[in-house]
């Protein structure tokens, strides 16, 4: 069986770096992208496979298109595209500046949008492919209102992903579109996003346990082998989301009383 060719954005640290190493161990041929060249090359050196690091800014469409072009030039095609890049912030709605909102939309929503419009035509030409957008279950349930702009951007990315999947479903059954709804994961994301409490793998936050990046990477690797529409990396958060939508008002009232 030929190895899969996989592109990963946001691969210089966190989930993206862990996924690159996990897929490298499984024999994938990789093209990994991020802004930080030094860290990206270090990840590439530890994948144990044929990995091409490419410095990209995911807020620029031409950078995303360049990433695709490098992958096709090197390996001839792309099997899997993982849009993983993201960044958080620590502001409530009333604290947000317009510039901060614009940044969250550019990094967390438009980057996924660029990825979809860049790689899907290639998948359509081949009649197959797998697009995976790594998002957050905070785009479904308002448990961390201090991260309002991030949550809003991820909610938008969630809906773009689901709409794309519906658009492709009938005419292109060989193209899979998956949404990964991650919970709290032990990465450097929380330092940048000003999370107001320690986030360490194995500890409990509310009803969920903080996961390691390596644990989530294994789940995404399994998703590639067995595609599904949505993956909640923490099963407890899927149940929480169901309860939220069963009665939004009552759920929010209970949360406010805690």
N, C-alpha and C positions, 0 to 999 in steps of 0.2 A: 504494500500500500504506500502511495506517495505521501510524504509528510505534508501537513497543512502549512500554508503560508499565512501568517497572522501578523496584523499591524496593531500596535498598542500605543495610544497616546497617554500622556501623564505617566510615563514609565520610569522616571528618574528616582522615584521613591514610593513608599506606601503600597497600595494595592497593585498599581501598575508594575512596579519593580518585582513584587512577589509573584505576580502573574507571569511576567517574562521568564523568571527562573523556573516556575512550575511547568510552563509550556515547553521551555527549552529542554527540561528533563524528559518530557514526553515526545521529543523529537520534532517539534514545530520549527519551521524556518521563520525567523522573526525580523520585523522592521519595527523599531521602537522610537518613539518621539517624545521630546520634552524640551523645555527651554534651557535647562542646566546641562551643558555639554560634559563637564567633568563627571558628574554623578551618573549621567546617561551612559557614558563609556564604561564606567565601573560596573553598572548593571549588565551591560552587554558582555563584559569579560567573564561574568559569572553565570551565564545562561547555559554554558556547555553545548552550544549549538552555533549554527551559522546565523549570526545576528548582526543587523545593520543599524547603528544608531544614527538618528537624524535630528538635528536641532530644529525645533519648530515652535512657533507661537500659535497656539490653537485659536486665538482670537483673530487670526488672519486667514482668510479663505485660501489665498495663494500658497501659504505654508502647508495647509492640509492637502491641497492638490499636489504639491511637491512631494509630500510624504507618500501619497498613492503612487505617483510616477516613479519614485525610487524603488518602491516595492515591485512594481510591474517590470521595470527595467532589470532588476536583479533576479527575480524569480519567475517572471513571465505572467503571473496572475496573483490575485489575492483571494484566499478562502474565507478568512475571518477578519473582521475589523472591529476593534474594541475602542470605543470612545470613553476614556476613563479620566481624562484631565478634569480637574475641578478645584475650586478654591472657596473657602467660607469667609464669613464676616460675623461680627458680634454686635449687631445693632437691632433694636426693635424698630417697628415701622415708624414711629414718631421721631426716632433718633437718626434715621437714615438721611444721608445727603443724596442728591440726584446723581452725583458722580459715583458714589458707592453702589447705588442701584444699577447704574449702567455697567459697572465693572462686573458685578455678579451675573448680570444677564449675558455679557460678552463671554465670560469664562465658562459658565455652567449651562447656558442655553444655546447661544449662537455657535459655540464650538461643536456641540452635538449636531446642530442643524447643518453646519458646514460639512461635517463628517458624513451625514446621510446623503446630502446632495453630491458629494464627491465620489463616494464608493458605490452607491446603489446602481448608477448606470453601468458600471463595470460588472456588477452582479447580474444585471438584466441581460447584458450581452452574453454572459456565460450560462445564464439560466439557473444559477445556483450561487450560494454565498450565505454568510451568517454575519449580521450586524448586531453588535451588543453595545448598548448604551448603559454605562454604569451611573446610576442615579442614587437617590436616597429616599427612604420611606418617610423622611421629614417633608417630602413633597406631597405626601398624602395625609399626614396627621400633624397638627400644630403642637408638638410636644416641646419644641425649643424656639419660643417666639423671639428670643434674642438673636436668632439666626434668620430673621424674616426675609431678607433679600435672597439669600441662598435658597431658602425653602421655596420661595416663589419661582425662582429660576428653574429649580429642579422640577417643580410641578409643571412648568411649561415644557421642559424636556420630556417628562413622562408622557404628556399628551401628544407631542410631536411624534414620539416613538410609537404610541399606540395607533395613531392615525395612519402613519406610514405602513404599519403592519397590515391594517385593514385594506389599504390601497393596493398592496401587493398580493394579498392572500389568494385571489382567484386566478389572476393571470400568471403569477410567478410562484407556484407552490414550492419550488426548490430554493427560494430565498427565505431564510429565517430571520426574524427581527425579535430580539430579546431585550427585555428591560431588567436590569439588576437593581433591586431596591435594598441598598446596604443600610445597616443600622450603625451603631457606634462601633468604630473600628480603631484599634490602637495604631495610629499613624501620626506623622508630624502635622497633619491637617488641623488638629485641634489646637496646636500652638499658634498657628496663623489665624485661626478662626476665633480665638479667644474664648474657648470653652471654659465656663466658670467652675469646673471641677475636674479632678484627675481622670483621665481615660486610659485605663490599663487593662490589657487582655485578661479575661477571667473574672474581673470585678463586675458587680451588678449595677446597672443604671435603670431605676424603675423596675419594670418587669422583664428586662432583657439583660443578657450577659454580654459584655464587651468582647468582640472577636479580635483575633490577630489578623494582620494582612495576609499571612500565609494560609489561614483557614479559609478566608474569602476567596483567595486565589484558587484553591483546590475546588471550591464550589463552582467558580466560573469555568475552570477547566472541564469539570463534569458537564456543565451546561453546553459547552462546545461539542462534547461527545453525544449529548442527548438533549437537543434543543427544546426549550419550552418558551412560552410567551413571556412569563415573568418569574423571577427568582427573588424571593425574600431571603436574604442571607441568614436572617435569624427568624426561625419559625414563630417565635413569640410575637414578633412585630407584625407578622401577617394576621394573627388572631386579633391583635390590638387594632389594626386597620379595619377589620371587619366590624368590630364592636363600635368603632368611631362612626362609621357610615350607617350603622343600624339606628343610631339616635345621636346625631351630632350635638344637639343642645344639651342633652343629659350628660354626655361624655365630657363636654367642655365644663359643665357645672361641677362635675366631680373633680376634674383636674384643677379648677380654680380653688377648690376647698382644701387641696393638699398643702 
